Amino acid sequence: MTYGFEEWSVASRLQPQPEDFPFDLDWTISSTVGLRAHVPADAFTAQTLGTLRVGHGVAIGEDLVLTIGYLVTEAEQVWLQTAEGRVVAGHVAGFDAVTGFGLIRVLGRLGVPALELGDSREVLAGDKLIMAGGGLARRSIAAKLVARHEFAGYWEYALDEALFTAPGHPLWSGAALIGPTGKLVGIGSLQMLQETGAGKAAPINMAVPIELLPPILDDLISGGRKTARPWLGVLAQEVSGRVVVVGASKNGPADRADLSQGDIVLAVGGEEVTTLAEFYHALWSLGDAGVDVPLTLARDGDVFPVTVRSRDRKAFLKPPKMH
């Protein structure tokens, strides 16, 4: 059962126009597909990410579709739809928690062109880009690169350099960020707000740079990296120059170690941390998953040490279902 794919489009004023790009716009965008993933209700990520996840993917090979990993994490069914309406099943080949990429093995004939990989480092601020999805220009947005800088998320995720584009795509998850020459330069991950002045804000997208893919592509095809970073299952935010715990994944290492909402992480392994990025890099520098993580916490005016035995995040996830 495919559950169908809804008909939709972005505002016409936002859609890319053929005369603005030196390549075949329709052919290039037709490499993107709609994606629906169905996740069992008892999956580890079901409560936070839902059981029905909708977004995009982009063909990078005859039977390979690249997307953003959170769409397909623990998915037992994946369906891909081309611009022509053809619906084909897929299988989750791999998910990479470090970059955020997810890779789908197509289980039938998709019949769309594979997009060539580019390099986002060649894209300059203000360059014309396309945040493309659904195989059609009317489901895509003409965008520009507005910034590139470090990004750290509350779920133990960080990129040394992420791409930020505007205007924001309304269905950004897994969308293909296409560069000025028609090559793939990123994969849509998040929507954020950027201040525009006078107390107003406008949506922008964050994308994962595509040059992070080639070094791990073979691993993704075979299921994922052979080693994993240490994972605590802690949810944290930066508040007034401090790393503050706002939650923990149920039965994860931080939960089992009784880290509490409001705890302040002062140091990791004796190294002071004041930002999420510092926190994560100090954590990951300790070794692979399974390493003990010495934390210094502040709680209700008390400062004390806690050692947490890290885990491999993948151990908590349902493995891909074989077809």
N, C-alpha and C positions, 0 to 999 in steps of 0.2 A: 504494500500500500504506500503510495507516494505522498498522499495528503495534499497534492497540488501545490502550485506556486502562484501567489497572488499577482495580479497585474498592477504595476505601479510605475511612476516616473518622477523625476525631479523637475523642478520649475524650468521652463524652457529657457529663461534668461541665464540659467546656470550651466546649461548643457554645452559641451565642447562643439565647436564648429569646424568643419573640414578645412576651411581656408586659413585657420590659425595654426595648422600643424603640417610639417613637411613629410607626412607619411599617410598611408591609407587609413583613415580614422576608423571606418566601420570594420575593416579586416582586423585591425589591431585590437579593438575593443571586443570583437567576437571571440577572442581567446579567453575572456572571462565568463564565468558561469554562476548561476544562482546555486546556493548550497543550503540544504536542510539536514540537520543532524538530530537524531532521536537518542536520548540518553535514558537509561533505566532510572526509576524513581529512587532506588536504593544506592545510586552511585554517590561517591564521596563529594562530587562537585554539583550534584543535582540541586541542592538548596540554594547555593550561591549563584550558579550559572543557568539553572533551569533544566528542564528535560527536553524542550524543543528549542533548538538554536538555529537562527536564520542569518545568513550572510552571503558571502561570495567566495570564490576561488578563482585561480587563474592557471591555465594549462602551461606547464613548463616542459612537457615532454608528451609523447604520444599517449601514455597512460598514467601521467602524473599531474596532479593538481595541487598547487600550493595555496594554503590559506592561513588564517591566524589560528593558533593552536587551541585557544579556549573554546572555539566553536565545536571542535571534534573530540575534545578530551572525554574519554569514557563512552564515546558514541557507539551504539550497537548497530545503528543504521545510518548511512549517509547517502543522500540523493543529490545529484547534480543535474541542473537544467540549463540547456544551451539557449541562445537567443531564438532559435527556431522552435523551441518548445520540447525538444527531445529530452527525456528524463532517463538518466543512467545511474545505476548503483555504484557506490564506491566503498572502499575499505580503508580504514585508518592505517597507514603504513607506519607513521611515527609522529610523535609530538616532542618538541624541544623546549624545556622549561627555561633554558638560558636565553635563547633568542625570542621565543614565543611563537615560532613557526609550527605549523602543522602540515603534514603531507598526506595526500589521499592517492591510493592506487585505484584507478578507474577499472571497473569490472565489465565494461562493455565498450562499444564504439562511441566515443564522444563526438568525433568529427569536427573539432575546432582546431585552429592553428595554435602551435606552441609559441609563447612569447619569449623572445630572447632576453637573457639576463643582462642588465646594464650595471652601472656603478653610481650610486647616489652621490658619491664624492665629486662627481663631475657636474652635478646640478648646482646652479648658483641661485642665490636669493633673488626672487622675482621671476625666475624662469617659468615658462608656461608648462603646466603638468596636467594630467588627467587622473582623477580618482575614479576608476572605472569598475563597473559591476554589472551583472546580469546580461552581459553580452551585447548591450545596446548603448548607443550614445545618449538616449533619453533616460538611461538609468545611471548616467555618469555625470561628473561635475568637472568643469574647467577650473583648475586651481593654480595656485602659485606657492612656491616654497617661501614661508615667512620666517622660519627659524630652524636651527639645528643645534641641539645641546643635550646634555645629560638628562636622563629621565629615570626616576625611581618610583615604583609603585608600592602600595601598602602590602602586597601579597608576596613579598620577598622576590622582587623582580627589579632589575636595573639594566639600562643600556648606557654605555659610555656616550653614545650619540644617537639621538632619535631625530626623526624628521617631522616637522610641523607644517601643515599646509592649510590654506584658506581659499575659499569658504569651505565649511565643513560639509561632508557628505552625510545625509540622514541615515543611511544604512551602510556604515563604514566598515563593519567587521569583515576582514578578509578581502576587501576591495584592492584592486591592483593599482598601485601608484605608477603611472606610465610617464617616462621622462620626455624631454623635448625631442628626442630622436626616435621615439616609439619603442624604447626598451623598458623592461620592468625594473624599477628602481626602489620599490618598497611595497610593503603589504600593510593595509589599514588595520590599526589595532584599537584606537580609542577616539572618543570625541571629548574635547575639552572646551573651556571658555577662555577667550582672550579679551582683555579690556580694550575698548575702543575709545574711551574718553567719555566725559560727562556722565560717569556712573553706569555706562552701558557696556555690554559684553556680547561677543559674537562667537558662534561655534567654530572651532578648528579641529583638524584631525591630527592624530599622532600616528606615524607609520614606522615600521621596522625596516631599516636599510637592507636592501637585497644582498649587498656584498657579504653579509653575515651567513648567507646560505651555502655557497660553494664548499667551504671547509667542513660542513657537517652534512652535506647532502647524502653521501654514501651511508653515513650512520642512520640518517632519517629513513632512507629506503629500507634499511635492515632492522628498523624498529626503534632506533634512538641511540644516544651516546652510550658508550661502554662504561663510563664512570659518571657519577652524579655528584652535584654539589650538596653540602650539608643543608638540611632543611629543618626549620624549627616549627613551622606551622603557626607563626606569630603574625598578627596583623598590626601594623604600626603606622603612625603618622608623625610628621614633624610639627611640633608646637613650640613656638617661642625659642627656637634654637635647641630643642631637646627631642629625642626619639621617645615617643610615648606609645605604650601598648594600648590598642583599642579593642583587641579581641584575640582569639586563638582558635585554630581549627580543632574541632571536637576529636578528642583522643590523640591529637598530635603531640609531638614532644613538648611544646610550650604549655599545652593544656595539662599534660601529665605532670609537668614540673610546677604547676600551680602559678604560672605567671598570670597576673590579674590586670583587668582593665584599669588604666591609670598608672601602672608601673612605668617608671622612667628608666630606659637603658642608658646607663652612664658610660659603660665600657664593655668591650669584647676582648677577652684574653689580655686584659690590662691596657688595651688601647682605647683611649677616649673617643667616643662617637657623638656627633651632634646633628648629623643628617642621616636620612635613610640610606643614601648611597654609601656613606662611611660605615654604617652599621652592616650593610650587606657585604661590602668588600672585606671588612674585618672578619666577618663570619666565614665567607668562602675561602679566605686565605688560610684557614686552619687545617684544611685537608678535604678529603672526600666525605661523602655521606657516611654517617656512623661515628664521626669524630665527636669527642666531648667538647662542648662549647662553654667556656667559663664566662659568665656574665656578671657585671656589677649593676645592681638595680637600686633605685630609690623608691620607697613606698611610705607614704604618710610620715615623712621626715626621717625615716630610717634608711641607712645605706647598708647593703648586705650583698654577699656573693651567692650566686646560684650556678650550678653546673648542669647543663642540659645535654642529654645524649641525642645528637642529631639523627635524622633518618633520611632515607631516599624518598622524596615526594611520590615517586612512581609506585612505591609499595602500597600506598593508600588508594590507588586508582584501579578501576576495572581495566583489565587488558583488552586490546582490540578484539572484537568478535570475528572469528574467521568465517568466511563465506564459502 
